């Protein structure tokens, strides 16, 4: 939740504002209460309040828009990969290859697409966080479609790769071409 971090910023500011208001009311800051002070002009406060309000609304709107753009792109990415995988499965129905080889091809392909999506989400998560260990990435703990169906060398190569998404994508291309 964002409330604890927001409170950590807002509460000290609130206390400071209240203390200053009490001190001004008791006359500790006489120069603020003078008649010719700009702080007594309502137009200055209205202009300042409008500007701050406009900036807050504009920045919030921009952030909201960027969030939904990113979320939509992530869902579109998943849909495109699902579409590609399901099309490849459909093309295999009329294959003239051995049934066992076709089944092996389909199984490897589904596992690689599953890992591709999880690694892409993990990479998106890592971009905005400074993590010391890959185990801290939540996306690395997603359920995959039978990763043990791949050989141990493949799994270790993915684990130690710095470019997991690109590596898996390349393997998918090689699997399709072979």
C-alpha positions in Angstrom: 0.0 0.0 0.0 1.2 3.5 -0.7 -0.5 5.0 2.4 2.4 4.4 4.8 4.9 6.1 2.5 2.5 8.9 1.8 1.9 9.4 5.5 5.7 9.6 6.1 5.8 12.6 3.9 2.4 14.2 4.7 2.4 14.0 8.5 5.6 16.0 9.2 4.4 18.7 6.7 1.0 18.8 8.5 2.7 19.2 11.9 5.0 21.9 10.6 2.1 23.8 9.0 0.1 23.6 12.3 3.1 24.8 14.4 3.7 27.7 12.0 0.0 28.7 12.1 0.0 28.7 15.9 3.2 30.8 16.0 1.8 33.3 13.5 -1.4 33.6 15.5 0.6 34.3 18.7 2.6 37.0 16.9 6.0 35.3 16.7 6.4 36.2 13.0 5.3 39.9 13.0 6.5 40.5 9.4 3.9 38.0 8.1 1.0 39.8 9.6 1.8 43.3 8.2 -0.9 44.8 6.0 1.3 45.2 2.9 2.5 41.6 3.0 1.9 39.5 -0.1 0.8 36.7 2.2 -2.4 38.8 2.9 -3.3 39.0 -0.8 -6.0 36.5 -1.7 -5.2 36.8 -5.4 -1.7 35.5 -4.9 -2.9 32.5 -2.9 -5.6 31.8 -5.5 -3.1 31.9 -8.4 -0.7 29.7 -6.5 -3.4 27.2 -5.5 -4.7 27.0 -9.1 -1.1 26.4 -10.4 -0.4 23.7 -7.8 -3.8 22.1 -8.4 -3.3 22.1 -12.1 0.1 20.5 -11.9 -1.1 17.8 -9.5 -4.1 16.9 -11.7 -1.9 17.0 -14.9 0.8 14.8 -13.5 -1.7 12.4 -12.0 -3.5 12.2 -15.3 -0.2 11.5 -17.1 0.8 8.8 -14.6 -2.6 7.2 -14.9 -2.4 7.2 -18.7 1.1 5.7 -18.7 0.1 3.0 -16.3 -2.8 1.9 -18.5 -0.6 2.1 -21.6 2.0 -0.2 -20.0 -0.7 -2.5 -18.7 -2.4 -2.7 -22.1 1.0 -3.4 -23.8 1.7 -6.2 -21.4 -1.7 -7.8 -22.0 -1.2 -7.3 -25.8 2.3 -9.0 -25.5 0.7 -12.0 -23.7 -2.1 -12.2 -26.3 0.3 -12.1 -29.2 2.5 -14.9 -27.8 -0.6 -17.0 -26.9 -1.8 -16.4 -30.5 1.5 -17.5 -32.0 1.8 -20.6 -29.8 -1.8 -21.7 -30.5 -1.3 -21.1 -34.2 1.8 -23.3 -34.2 -0.2 -26.0 -32.3 -3.0 -25.7 -35.0 -0.5 -26.0 -37.8 0.8 -29.3 -36.3 -2.5 -31.0 -36.8 -1.8 -31.6 -40.4 1.9 -32.4 -40.0 3.3 -35.3 -42.0 6.0 -35.9 -39.4 6.0 -38.7 -36.9 3.4 -38.3 -34.2 6.0 -38.6 -31.4 8.2 -35.9 -32.9 5.2 -33.6 -33.4 4.2 -34.2 -29.8 7.7 -33.5 -28.6 7.8 -30.3 -30.6 4.5 -29.1 -29.2 5.5 -29.9 -25.6 8.9 -28.0 -25.9 7.2 -25.0 -27.6 4.5 -24.7 -24.9 7.1 -24.8 -22.2 9.3 -22.2 -23.9 6.4 -19.8 -24.4 5.4 -20.3 -20.7 9.0 -19.4 -19.7 9.1 -16.5 -22.2 6.1 -14.9 -20.6 7.3 -15.3 -17.1 10.8 -14.0 -17.9 9.3 -11.0 -19.7 7.2 -10.1 -16.7 10.3 -10.6 -14.4 12.3 -8.3 -16.6 9.6 -5.7 -16.5 9.6 -6.0 -12.7 13.4 -5.8 -12.5 13.5 -2.5 -14.5 12.0 -0.5 -11.7 13.7 -2.1 -8.7 17.2 -2.4 -7.4 17.3 -6.0 -6.4 20.4 -7.8 -5.1 19.1 -11.3 -5.8 17.0 -12.7 -8.6 14.9 -14.6 -6.0 13.5 -11.3 -4.8 11.7 -10.9 -8.2 8.1 -12.0 -7.7 7.7 -13.0 -11.4 10.4 -15.7 -11.0 8.0 -17.6 -8.7 5.1 -17.8 -11.2 3.9 -21.3 -12.0 5.2 -22.5 -15.3 4.0 -25.2 -17.6 6.1 -28.2 -16.6 9.6 -26.7 -16.7 11.0 -30.0 -15.6 10.1 -31.3 -19.1 13.2 -29.4 -20.4 16.7 -30.8 -19.8 18.7 -29.5 -16.8 21.3 -27.8 -19.0 18.6 -25.7 -20.7 17.2 -24.6 -17.3 20.6 -23.7 -16.0 21.4 -21.7 -19.1 18.2 -19.7 -18.7 18.9 -19.2 -15.0 22.4 -17.8 -15.6 21.6 -15.7 -18.6 21.5 -11.9 -18.5 19.1 -11.8 -21.5 16.6 -14.5 -20.6 13.8 -13.2 -22.8 16.0 -12.8 -25.9 17.5 -16.3 -25.3 14.2 -18.0 -25.0 12.7 -16.2 -28.0 15.7 -17.3 -30.0 15.2 -20.9 -28.9 11.6 -20.7 -29.9 12.7 -19.5 -33.4 15.2 -22.3 -33.6 12.7 -24.9 -32.5 10.2 -23.8 -35.1 12.8 -23.8 -37.9 14.3 -27.2 -36.9 
